[in-house]
Amino acid sequence: MAVQHDCDDYEDDAHECANCGGEGFTYGCSWDWQCDTYDEGEGTCLCTRRCEWCNPLTTAELAERSKLRDVLATALAKANVEEMRAEQGGKS
C-alpha cells in the first residue's frame, strides 16, 4: 500500500518572507560556524546582507549599484586590454 503524504503544507496565513524567514537579512555563508568573519557577540558576520525581497533597494541605491557596476566593468576591461598588450609585446 502506497504511503500518501500531505504535500499541501503551505499556509496562506504565513506572512514570513520566503527568502529570509522574516529576519530582514540573509547570509552569504551557509552556517555560522563556517564563516571566518562571524562575530559571536553580535551574532552577525560580514556575509550578512539585507533581504532585497522584503526590503527592496531604493531608487538611489539602484543608481549607486549601476554606477559601481560601470566602474567595475571599466576596470576589468582596462585590465584585459593591458594583459592583451603585454602578451602581444612578448611576441616578436
Backbone bond lengths (Angstrom), bond angles and torsions (degrees), N, CA, C in turn:
res aa  C-N    CA-C-N  psi(-1)  N-CA   C-N-CA  omega(-1)  CA-C   N-CA-C  phi
1 M - - - 1.453 - - 1.530 108.52 -
2 A 1.310 116.79 131.92 1.462 122.47 -178.31 1.523 110.60 -75.59
3 V 1.305 114.76 141.46 1.461 120.96 177.97 1.517 107.81 -88.05
4 Q 1.308 116.98 127.77 1.455 120.49 178.25 1.523 109.47 -97.81
5 H 1.304 114.79 135.80 1.457 120.90 178.97 1.521 108.61 -111.20
6 D 1.312 115.71 144.08 1.449 120.09 176.73 1.526 107.93 -83.73
7 C 1.316 116.60 98.99 1.466 121.49 -177.39 1.519 111.99 -84.76
8 D 1.304 117.16 -6.32 1.455 120.56 -177.83 1.529 109.66 -97.69
9 D 1.353 115.34 63.10 1.458 118.80 -178.16 1.535 111.63 -97.30
10 Y 1.317 117.99 10.84 1.455 122.06 177.91 1.520 109.47 -72.29
11 E 1.315 115.27 131.33 1.458 120.11 -179.82 1.521 109.16 -102.77
12 D 1.302 116.59 120.04 1.460 120.18 178.60 1.517 112.11 -67.62
13 D 1.319 117.65 -22.69 1.455 121.47 -177.64 1.529 112.84 -84.61
14 A 1.315 116.93 -11.49 1.460 120.10 -178.95 1.528 108.82 -74.30
15 H 1.306 116.97 127.59 1.467 121.19 -177.23 1.524 111.93 -113.71
16 E 1.318 117.18 17.70 1.449 119.55 178.76 1.522 110.14 -78.38
17 C 1.292 115.80 146.90 1.461 121.83 178.55 1.531 109.12 -67.20
18 A 1.307 116.67 134.83 1.467 120.97 179.46 1.522 112.34 -70.36
19 N 1.318 117.80 -18.71 1.458 121.81 -178.13 1.531 112.10 -88.55
20 C 1.324 116.98 -43.36 1.468 119.97 -173.70 1.522 113.54 -117.30
21 G 1.319 118.08 -3.64 1.456 120.57 -179.76 1.514 113.09 71.40
22 G 1.319 117.19 19.57 1.453 121.27 178.97 1.517 114.45 88.55
23 E 1.340 117.47 2.08 1.465 120.42 179.85 1.525 112.53 -77.12
24 G 1.333 117.20 -24.60 1.453 120.76 179.94 1.518 113.91 90.50
25 F 1.342 116.92 -1.35 1.460 120.74 178.05 1.522 109.42 -149.35
26 T 1.329 115.19 161.22 1.457 122.00 177.66 1.517 108.70 -127.29
27 Y 1.305 115.93 166.82 1.461 121.87 178.28 1.523 109.35 -111.63
28 G 1.315 116.25 143.78 1.455 120.70 172.62 1.511 110.82 -80.95
29 C 1.319 116.97 -23.45 1.459 121.62 177.50 1.528 108.67 -97.16
30 S 1.301 115.96 154.44 1.463 119.89 -175.53 1.527 112.95 -78.10
31 W 1.309 116.93 -39.69 1.465 121.32 -175.52 1.518 109.69 -133.63
32 D 1.322 117.03 147.32 1.459 121.20 179.34 1.529 111.14 -57.33
33 W 1.316 117.55 -40.48 1.457 120.83 -176.15 1.528 112.62 -72.87
34 Q 1.333 118.08 -13.42 1.456 121.32 178.01 1.519 112.31 -81.09
35 C 1.299 116.73 -25.01 1.457 121.00 -169.54 1.522 111.70 -86.82
36 D 1.332 115.83 130.83 1.466 121.38 177.93 1.523 111.97 -75.28
37 T 1.330 117.70 -18.12 1.456 120.66 -175.75 1.525 112.58 -102.95
38 Y 1.330 117.47 9.61 1.464 120.25 -176.73 1.525 110.12 -68.12
39 D 1.331 116.43 131.12 1.458 123.08 178.67 1.527 107.63 -106.31
40 E 1.313 116.07 109.04 1.465 121.77 -176.98 1.519 111.82 -60.26
41 G 1.317 116.96 -37.11 1.467 120.98 -178.29 1.521 112.72 -66.31
42 E 1.328 116.71 -44.71 1.463 121.25 -179.09 1.519 112.53 -87.14
43 G 1.332 116.29 -21.70 1.452 120.44 -177.45 1.519 112.78 72.78
44 T 1.333 116.79 24.91 1.460 121.26 179.58 1.521 109.66 -132.46
45 C 1.315 115.35 170.88 1.460 120.93 175.34 1.520 108.07 -142.53
46 L 1.317 116.07 173.09 1.456 120.35 179.69 1.524 111.48 -69.57
47 C 1.327 116.77 -12.24 1.469 121.66 178.93 1.528 111.68 -82.95
48 T 1.331 117.40 -7.68 1.460 121.27 -178.47 1.523 109.84 -70.34
49 R 1.317 116.08 129.36 1.457 122.30 -179.91 1.523 110.04 -131.61
50 R 1.305 115.78 148.25 1.456 120.82 176.03 1.530 108.88 -62.54
51 C 1.302 116.71 140.11 1.465 121.43 176.43 1.526 108.29 -76.12
52 E 1.315 116.16 115.16 1.461 120.21 -177.96 1.522 112.06 -82.86
53 W 1.330 117.83 -3.17 1.459 120.36 175.34 1.520 110.36 -77.63
54 C 1.327 115.84 -47.51 1.464 118.45 -177.39 1.527 112.28 -100.48
55 N 1.333 117.56 -9.56 1.469 123.07 175.63 1.525 108.38 -131.00
56 P 1.335 118.38 72.11 1.467 120.34 -175.65 1.531 112.43 -61.96
57 L 1.328 114.34 154.19 1.461 120.44 178.85 1.524 110.62 -66.85
58 T 1.326 115.42 147.41 1.458 120.97 175.74 1.524 108.88 -78.40
59 T 1.304 116.76 169.03 1.467 121.50 178.18 1.530 110.42 -60.71
60 A 1.318 116.91 -40.35 1.470 120.99 178.91 1.529 110.85 -65.09
61 E 1.319 116.88 -40.73 1.466 120.27 179.22 1.531 111.16 -67.61
62 L 1.328 117.31 -37.75 1.462 120.72 176.37 1.527 110.94 -64.22
63 A 1.336 117.13 -39.90 1.461 121.57 177.88 1.531 110.54 -64.91
64 E 1.330 116.42 -42.33 1.465 120.47 178.71 1.529 110.45 -63.89
65 R 1.323 117.41 -41.60 1.462 121.68 178.57 1.527 110.13 -61.75
66 S 1.315 117.14 -40.68 1.464 121.50 178.83 1.529 110.86 -63.51
67 K 1.326 116.51 -42.94 1.469 120.46 178.61 1.527 110.75 -63.57
68 L 1.322 117.33 -40.91 1.461 120.91 179.10 1.531 111.08 -65.30
69 R 1.328 116.97 -38.12 1.466 120.19 175.63 1.525 110.90 -61.74
70 D 1.334 116.41 -41.52 1.464 120.64 179.31 1.519 111.14 -64.01
71 V 1.328 116.94 -42.32 1.466 121.05 178.71 1.526 109.99 -62.43
72 L 1.323 116.92 -45.15 1.464 120.65 -179.93 1.525 111.06 -65.01
73 A 1.318 117.23 -43.38 1.470 120.61 179.56 1.522 110.70 -61.84
74 T 1.323 117.46 -41.15 1.460 121.66 178.86 1.532 110.45 -64.28
75 A 1.325 116.58 -45.17 1.470 120.59 -179.98 1.525 110.96 -62.80
76 L 1.322 117.12 -42.22 1.462 120.14 179.49 1.519 111.40 -66.89
77 A 1.322 117.04 -38.91 1.466 120.73 178.52 1.527 110.29 -64.00
78 K 1.331 117.42 -42.71 1.463 120.80 178.83 1.521 110.77 -63.52
79 A 1.326 116.69 -40.56 1.462 120.56 179.34 1.530 110.30 -63.84
80 N 1.334 117.17 -39.50 1.466 120.66 178.55 1.519 111.53 -66.00
81 V 1.319 117.33 -40.20 1.472 121.46 178.95 1.523 109.73 -64.76
82 E 1.326 117.34 -44.36 1.463 120.80 179.34 1.525 110.91 -62.81
83 E 1.332 116.28 -39.50 1.463 120.41 178.58 1.525 111.08 -65.43
84 M 1.320 117.28 -41.91 1.468 121.28 178.57 1.523 110.84 -64.62
85 R 1.341 116.89 -39.98 1.464 120.71 179.21 1.527 110.47 -65.75
86 A 1.324 116.01 -39.73 1.466 120.04 178.89 1.521 110.87 -64.01
87 E 1.343 116.28 -40.09 1.468 120.51 178.64 1.527 110.78 -66.04
88 Q 1.329 116.68 -40.91 1.456 120.48 -179.52 1.526 111.44 -71.75
89 G 1.299 116.66 -31.34 1.467 120.52 179.25 1.521 111.59 -69.38
90 G 1.314 116.68 -28.54 1.460 121.25 179.39 1.518 112.32 -79.41
91 K 1.350 117.54 -16.37 1.467 121.73 -179.76 1.532 108.40 -95.89
92 S 1.299 116.76 119.06 1.469 119.48 177.53 1.492 110.62 -138.33
